[in-house]
Amino acid sequence: MTSRPDPTKITPYQWLVLFVAWLGWVFDSMDATIYAIVLHPALHDLLHAGPGGAPVSDADIGWYGGIIFSIFLIGWAIGGVLFGVVADYFGRTKTLIVTILIYAVFTGLAALSETWWHLAIYRFLTALGVGGEWAAGAAIVAEVWPEEKRAKAAGILQSAWAVGFFLAAAGNLLLRGYGWRVLFLVGVLPALVALLVRLWVKEPERWVKARALELQAGTALGVKLPEIFRGDLLRPTLVGAGLAFVAVFGLWGATNWTATLVRRLPDMKGLDAATVATNVSYAIMWLNVGALAGYLAFGPLADRFGRRPVFALMCAGSFVMLPVIFLVPRPYEQVLLLLPLLGFFNNGIFSGFPIYLPELYPTRLRATGAGFCFNAGRVLAAVGPFLTGYLEQSLGSLGRAASAIALIYLLGLAILPFAPETKGRPLPD
């Protein structure tokens, strides 16, 4: 007798799919993070180049930096929703290739910016690819990996974001003497990943079968998005979008200002620009030490305790840690010690979305639903960076502004009682 293959065993091809998707997310994260790291020097140059060359204040950088952050999030939302539908209609692999090329090319072109609004346009176009790549990558990993291992795979996949943060910080550290434009040029590297996807990854069998049935039924491209708001899918859609909105609002409204916070610490006064840049890089790295731990911990914790309790833990931890770090002035060394805790909660929550969101939708709507939930809230969350700049001017400090933004995590805790618990359930067909 021949033994049946073990459906829980991970094959080399499944590892390959995870690796390619993970690599795409690494560079996705790196390109998204580059702007946060170079925000201060880039806007100092671009705003100073305006009429009369007037001095640029921290408030000016906060204001225009917030605008560009917000524009980036709007592009991310549009790309995530649009390419989520495209991935369900045309395929996960094709969508991965297109979106990786989009974010790679336009990150590189940002190096050519001559004014702040040039930079805003390039960041918007970059974000279209960043958002779309998430939806396709989450769907393909969820559909290729075994049911019992999906949470593990999603945690590994989300860990790519921490690695991308490390790469961006390391690039800033190594290239700190060459100016901010060179760091944007490094963002072209992900184009190589698109080639790997084209050569190595085929469409998931789940999607191929589901798409064949749709073709028989004559399903049109434009009907997919409305379906996630009908019947039993309405509640999961509202809950998923609400949770993602909270996570994104908190991250971009507060945590992604960490580089700016470090630059303004009393310890940084009087130091040369290269030394400050080095300290900022180390701070981003320490933040992502905690983020990496949070990404990898979410899956095992969610399998043991359920999806909802772990989302609640991450929301509560973020609510506490943001004021602790941003509101109380501390020496640089103390900030470094606290940043991993913030990263664990505030970034770690994002590991829940590639686990949870694909579990809410059938195959024919999986990328559409996950892409919409994870990204649609970014339109509202785009107010976060803009609001941070406004609150800083109104309240008188970045610490008070970030502490006010932390209140959003109370909304996340209020949403969770309505969230369907998917622990132990098979991926819907």
C-alpha positions as CSV (number, residue, x, y, z in Angstrom):
1,M,0.0,0.0,0.0
2,T,1.2,3.5,-0.8
3,S,0.8,6.1,1.9
4,R,-1.2,9.2,1.4
5,P,0.6,12.5,1.4
6,D,0.3,14.3,4.7
7,P,-1.9,17.4,4.1
8,T,-0.3,19.1,7.1
9,K,3.2,18.7,5.8
10,I,4.8,21.8,4.3
11,T,6.1,21.2,0.8
12,P,9.2,23.0,-0.8
13,Y,6.8,24.8,-3.1
14,Q,4.8,26.2,-0.3
15,W,7.9,27.5,1.4
16,L,8.9,29.0,-2.0
17,V,5.6,30.8,-2.3
18,L,6.0,32.1,1.3
19,F,9.5,33.2,0.6
20,V,8.7,35.1,-2.6
21,A,5.7,36.8,-1.0
22,W,7.8,37.5,2.2
23,L,10.5,39.1,0.1
24,G,8.0,41.3,-1.7
25,W,6.7,42.5,1.7
26,V,10.2,43.1,2.9
27,F,10.8,45.7,0.1
28,D,7.2,46.8,0.4
29,S,7.9,47.8,4.0
30,M,11.3,49.2,3.2
31,D,9.9,51.5,0.5
32,A,7.0,52.6,2.8
33,T,9.5,53.3,5.7
34,I,12.1,55.3,3.7
35,Y,10.0,58.5,3.8
36,A,9.5,58.3,7.5
37,I,13.2,58.2,8.0
38,V,14.2,60.9,5.6
39,L,11.2,63.1,6.3
40,H,13.1,65.8,8.2
41,P,16.1,66.3,5.9
42,A,14.0,65.9,2.7
43,L,11.4,68.4,3.6
44,H,14.1,70.8,5.1
45,D,15.7,70.8,1.6
46,L,12.5,70.9,-0.4
47,L,10.8,73.6,1.6
48,H,13.9,75.7,1.9
49,A,14.2,75.7,-1.8
50,G,11.0,77.7,-2.0
51,P,10.7,81.5,-2.8
52,G,13.1,83.5,-0.7
53,G,14.6,80.4,0.9
54,A,12.9,81.2,4.3
55,P,14.1,79.2,7.3
56,V,12.2,75.9,7.8
57,S,10.8,75.3,11.3
58,D,9.9,72.0,13.0
59,A,6.2,73.0,12.7
60,D,6.6,73.5,8.9
61,I,8.1,70.0,8.6
62,G,5.4,68.5,10.8
63,W,2.6,70.2,8.7
64,Y,3.9,69.3,5.2
65,G,5.2,65.9,6.4
66,G,1.7,65.1,7.7
67,I,0.1,66.1,4.4
68,I,2.4,63.8,2.5
69,F,1.9,61.0,5.0
70,S,-1.9,61.4,4.4
71,I,-1.6,61.4,0.7
72,F,0.5,58.2,0.9
73,L,-2.2,56.5,2.9
74,I,-4.9,57.6,0.5
75,G,-2.9,56.1,-2.4
76,W,-2.3,52.9,-0.3
77,A,-6.1,52.6,0.3
78,I,-7.0,53.1,-3.4
79,G,-4.3,50.6,-4.5
80,G,-5.3,48.0,-1.9
81,V,-9.0,48.1,-2.8
82,L,-8.4,48.3,-6.6
83,F,-5.7,45.6,-6.8
84,G,-7.6,43.4,-4.4
85,V,-10.4,43.2,-6.9
86,V,-7.9,42.7,-9.7
87,A,-6.2,39.8,-7.9
88,D,-9.6,38.0,-7.5
89,Y,-10.4,38.6,-11.2
90,F,-7.0,38.2,-13.0
91,G,-4.9,36.3,-10.5
92,R,-2.7,36.7,-7.5
93,T,0.6,36.2,-9.3
94,K,0.0,38.7,-12.0
95,T,-1.1,41.2,-9.5
96,L,2.0,40.7,-7.4
97,I,4.2,41.4,-10.4
98,V,2.5,44.6,-11.4
99,T,2.2,46.0,-7.9
100,I,5.9,45.3,-7.0
101,L,7.0,47.1,-10.1
102,I,4.8,50.1,-9.3
103,Y,6.1,50.7,-5.8
104,A,9.7,50.1,-6.8
105,V,9.8,52.5,-9.8
106,F,8.0,55.3,-8.1
107,T,10.1,55.1,-4.9
108,G,13.2,55.5,-7.1
109,L,11.6,58.5,-8.9
110,A,11.0,60.3,-5.6
111,A,14.7,61.0,-5.6
112,L,14.0,63.5,-8.5
113,S,11.7,65.6,-6.3
114,E,12.3,69.4,-6.5
115,T,9.4,70.5,-4.4
116,W,7.3,69.0,-1.5
117,W,4.4,68.4,-3.8
118,H,6.6,66.5,-6.3
119,L,7.5,64.2,-3.4
120,A,3.8,63.9,-2.5
121,I,2.9,62.8,-6.0
122,Y,5.6,60.1,-6.1
123,R,4.6,58.8,-2.7
124,F,1.0,58.6,-3.8
125,L,2.0,56.5,-6.8
126,T,4.3,54.4,-4.7
127,A,1.4,53.7,-2.3
128,L,-0.8,52.3,-5.1
129,G,1.6,49.4,-5.4
130,V,2.3,49.0,-1.7
131,G,-1.4,48.6,-1.0
132,G,-2.1,46.2,-3.9
133,E,0.9,44.0,-3.1
134,W,-0.4,43.3,0.4
135,A,-3.8,42.1,-0.8
136,A,-2.3,39.7,-3.4
137,G,0.4,38.4,-1.1
138,A,-1.9,37.7,1.8
139,A,-4.4,35.8,-0.4
140,I,-1.8,33.7,-2.2
141,V,-0.1,32.5,1.1
142,A,-3.4,31.8,2.8
143,E,-4.6,29.7,-0.2
144,V,-1.3,27.7,-0.8
145,W,-0.4,26.8,2.8
146,P,-2.1,24.0,4.8
147,E,-5.1,24.9,7.0
148,E,-3.3,24.0,10.3
149,K,-0.2,26.1,9.3
150,R,-1.8,29.3,8.0
151,A,-1.4,31.4,11.1
152,K,2.2,30.4,11.3
153,A,2.7,31.3,7.6
154,A,0.9,34.7,8.1
155,G,3.1,35.5,11.1
156,I,6.3,34.8,9.1
157,L,4.9,36.8,6.2
158,Q,4.2,39.8,8.4
159,S,7.6,39.6,9.9
160,A,8.8,40.9,6.5
161,W,7.7,44.3,7.7
162,A,10.2,44.4,10.5
163,V,12.9,43.2,8.2
164,G,11.9,46.0,5.7
165,F,12.2,48.5,8.5
166,F,15.6,47.2,9.4
167,L,16.7,47.5,5.8
168,A,15.5,51.1,5.5
169,A,17.2,52.0,8.8
170,A,20.4,50.2,7.8
171,G,20.4,51.9,4.4
172,N,20.0,55.2,6.1
173,L,22.9,54.3,8.4
174,L,25.2,53.2,5.6
175,L,24.3,56.0,3.2
176,R,23.9,58.8,5.7
177,G,26.7,60.8,4.1
178,Y,25.1,60.7,0.6
179,G,21.9,62.6,1.3
180,W,18.2,61.5,1.3
181,R,17.8,61.2,-2.5
182,V,20.2,58.2,-2.6
183,L,18.0,56.3,-0.1
184,F,15.0,56.7,-2.4
185,L,17.1,55.3,-5.3
186,V,17.7,52.1,-3.2
187,G,14.0,51.6,-3.3
188,V,14.2,50.5,-6.9
189,L,15.7,47.1,-5.8
190,P,12.3,45.4,-5.3
191,A,11.8,45.3,-9.1
192,L,14.0,42.2,-9.0
193,V,11.4,40.4,-6.8
194,A,8.9,40.8,-9.6
195,L,11.1,38.7,-11.8
196,L,11.2,35.9,-9.2
197,V,7.4,35.9,-8.9
198,R,7.2,35.6,-12.7
199,L,9.6,32.7,-12.8
200,W,8.7,30.7,-9.7
201,V,5.1,31.2,-8.6
202,K,1.9,29.9,-10.2
203,E,-1.7,30.8,-9.4
204,P,-3.1,28.9,-6.4
205,E,-5.3,25.9,-7.3
206,R,-8.1,27.3,-5.1
207,W,-8.2,30.4,-7.2
208,V,-8.0,28.6,-10.5
209,K,-11.0,26.4,-9.6
210,A,-13.0,29.3,-8.3
211,R,-12.2,31.5,-11.3
212,A,-13.2,28.7,-13.7
213,L,-16.6,28.6,-12.1
214,E,-17.0,32.4,-12.3
215,L,-16.1,32.3,-16.0
216,Q,-18.8,29.8,-16.6
217,A,-21.2,32.1,-14.8
218,G,-20.0,35.2,-16.6
219,T,-19.0,37.2,-13.5
220,A,-18.0,40.7,-14.4
221,L,-15.1,42.6,-12.8
222,G,-17.2,45.3,-11.2
223,V,-19.6,43.0,-9.2
224,K,-17.1,41.7,-6.7
225,L,-16.7,44.7,-4.4
226,P,-20.5,45.1,-3.7
227,E,-20.7,41.5,-2.7
228,I,-18.7,41.9,0.5
229,F,-21.4,44.3,1.8
230,R,-24.2,41.8,1.3
231,G,-25.8,39.2,3.6
232,D,-23.5,37.4,6.1
233,L,-20.4,39.2,4.8
234,L,-21.5,42.7,5.8
235,R,-20.6,42.3,9.5
236,P,-17.1,40.8,8.9
237,T,-16.4,43.5,6.4
238,L,-17.3,46.3,8.8
239,V,-15.4,44.7,11.7
240,G,-12.3,44.0,9.6
241,A,-12.2,47.5,8.1
242,G,-12.7,49.0,11.5
243,L,-9.9,47.1,13.2
244,A,-7.5,47.8,10.3
245,F,-8.5,51.5,10.5
246,V,-7.5,51.6,14.2
247,A,-4.2,49.9,13.6
248,V,-3.3,52.1,10.6
249,F,-4.4,55.3,12.3
250,G,-2.3,54.6,15.4
251,L,0.8,53.6,13.4
252,W,0.8,56.4,10.9
253,G,-0.6,59.0,13.3
254,A,1.9,58.4,16.1
255,T,4.5,55.5,15.8
256,N,5.8,56.5,12.4
257,W,6.8,59.8,13.9
258,T,9.4,58.0,16.0
259,A,12.3,59.3,13.8
260,T,11.1,62.9,14.3
261,L,10.7,62.3,18.1
262,V,14.3,61.1,18.3
263,R,15.6,64.0,16.4
264,R,13.9,66.4,18.9
265,L,15.2,64.7,22.1
266,P,17.3,67.0,24.3
267,D,20.3,64.6,23.8
268,M,20.3,65.4,20.0
269,K,20.9,69.1,20.4
270,G,24.3,70.2,19.3
271,L,25.1,66.9,17.6
272,D,26.1,66.9,13.9
273,A,23.6,65.7,11.3
274,A,25.5,62.4,10.7
275,T,25.4,61.5,14.4
276,V,21.7,62.3,14.6
277,A,21.0,60.2,11.6
278,T,22.9,57.3,13.2
279,N,20.8,57.6,16.4
280,V,17.6,57.7,14.4
281,S,18.6,54.5,12.6
282,Y,19.3,52.7,15.9
283,A,16.0,53.8,17.3
284,I,14.1,52.5,14.2
285,M,16.0,49.2,14.6
286,W,15.1,48.8,18.2
287,L,11.4,49.6,17.5
288,N,11.4,46.8,15.0
289,V,13.1,44.3,17.3
290,G,9.9,44.5,19.3
291,A,7.8,44.6,16.1
292,L,9.4,41.4,14.9
293,A,8.6,39.7,18.2
294,G,5.0,40.9,17.9
295,Y,4.6,39.7,14.3
296,L,5.9,36.2,15.2
297,A,4.0,36.0,18.4
298,F,0.6,36.9,17.1
299,G,0.0,33.6,15.2
300,P,0.8,31.2,18.0
301,L,-1.1,33.3,20.5
302,A,-4.1,33.5,18.1
303,D,-4.1,29.7,17.6
304,R,-4.0,29.2,21.4
305,F,-6.3,31.9,22.7
306,G,-8.3,33.0,19.6
307,R,-8.0,36.0,17.2
308,R,-10.1,38.4,19.2
309,P,-8.2,38.2,22.6
310,V,-4.8,38.8,20.8
311,F,-6.2,41.8,18.9
312,A,-7.4,43.2,22.3
313,L,-4.0,42.7,23.8
314,M,-2.3,44.6,21.0
315,C,-4.8,47.5,21.2
316,A,-4.4,47.8,25.0
317,G,-0.6,47.7,24.9
318,S,-0.5,50.3,22.1
319,F,-2.9,52.6,24.1
320,V,-0.5,52.5,27.1
321,M,2.9,52.6,25.4
322,L,2.4,55.6,23.0
323,P,2.0,58.2,25.9
324,V,4.7,56.5,27.9
325,I,7.3,57.0,25.1
326,F,6.1,60.2,23.4
327,L,4.7,62.3,26.3
328,V,7.4,62.0,28.9
329,P,10.8,63.6,27.9
330,R,13.5,60.9,28.4
331,P,17.2,60.4,27.6
332,Y,17.9,58.7,24.3
333,E,19.1,55.5,26.0
334,Q,15.8,55.1,27.9
335,V,13.8,55.7,24.7
336,L,15.8,52.9,23.0
337,L,14.8,50.5,25.9
338,L,11.1,51.4,25.6
339,L,10.8,51.3,21.8
340,P,10.7,47.5,21.5
341,L,7.6,47.4,23.8
342,L,5.9,49.9,21.6
343,G,6.9,47.9,18.5
344,F,5.5,44.6,19.9
345,F,2.0,46.0,20.4
346,N,1.7,48.8,17.9
347,N,3.3,46.9,14.9
348,G,2.6,43.4,16.1
349,I,-1.2,43.9,15.6
350,F,-0.6,44.0,11.9
351,S,0.3,40.3,11.9
352,G,-3.3,39.6,12.8
353,F,-4.7,40.9,9.5
354,P,-3.1,38.4,7.0
355,I,-4.3,35.7,9.5
356,Y,-7.8,37.0,10.2
357,L,-9.0,38.8,7.1
358,P,-8.6,35.9,4.5
359,E,-10.5,33.7,7.0
360,L,-13.6,35.9,6.6
361,Y,-14.2,35.5,2.8
362,P,-14.7,32.7,0.2
363,T,-12.0,32.2,-2.4
364,R,-13.7,34.2,-5.2
365,L,-13.8,37.2,-2.9
366,R,-10.8,36.7,-0.6
367,A,-8.4,39.3,-2.1
368,T,-11.3,41.7,-2.6
369,G,-12.5,41.4,1.0
370,A,-9.1,41.3,2.6
371,G,-7.8,44.1,0.4
372,F,-10.8,46.3,1.1
373,C,-10.8,45.8,4.9
374,F,-7.0,46.3,5.3
375,N,-6.9,49.3,3.1
376,A,-10.2,51.2,2.9
377,G,-9.8,52.5,6.4
378,R,-6.7,54.2,5.3
379,V,-8.8,56.9,3.6
380,L,-10.0,57.9,7.1
381,A,-6.7,57.0,8.7
382,A,-5.1,59.4,6.3
383,V,-6.4,62.1,8.6
384,G,-4.0,60.7,11.3
385,P,-0.7,62.2,10.1
386,F,-2.4,65.4,9.1
387,L,-4.1,65.5,12.5
388,T,-0.8,64.9,14.2
389,G,0.7,67.9,12.6
390,Y,-2.3,70.0,13.5
391,L,-2.3,68.7,17.1
392,E,1.4,69.4,17.5
393,Q,0.7,73.0,16.5
394,S,-2.4,73.2,18.8
395,L,-1.1,71.3,21.8
396,G,2.5,72.6,21.6
397,S,4.4,69.3,21.3
398,L,4.7,66.1,19.4
399,G,4.3,64.1,22.6
400,R,0.9,65.5,23.4
401,A,-0.2,65.0,19.8
402,A,0.8,61.3,19.8
403,S,-0.8,60.7,23.1
404,A,-4.1,62.1,21.8
405,I,-3.8,59.8,18.8
406,A,-3.4,56.8,21.1
407,L,-7.1,57.2,22.1
408,I,-8.0,55.5,18.8
409,Y,-7.1,52.1,20.4
410,L,-10.2,52.4,22.6
411,L,-12.3,52.2,19.5
412,G,-10.5,49.0,18.6
413,L,-11.4,47.5,21.9
414,A,-15.0,48.6,21.4
415,I,-15.2,46.9,18.0
416,L,-13.8,43.5,19.1
417,P,-17.0,42.2,20.7
418,F,-18.7,42.2,17.3
419,A,-15.8,40.4,15.5
420,P,-16.5,36.8,14.4
421,E,-14.0,34.4,16.0
422,T,-12.4,32.2,13.3
423,K,-10.0,30.1,15.5
424,G,-10.1,26.5,14.3
425,R,-12.3,27.1,11.3
426,P,-11.2,26.0,7.8
427,L,-10.6,28.6,5.1
428,P,-13.9,29.2,3.3
429,D,-14.2,27.9,-0.2
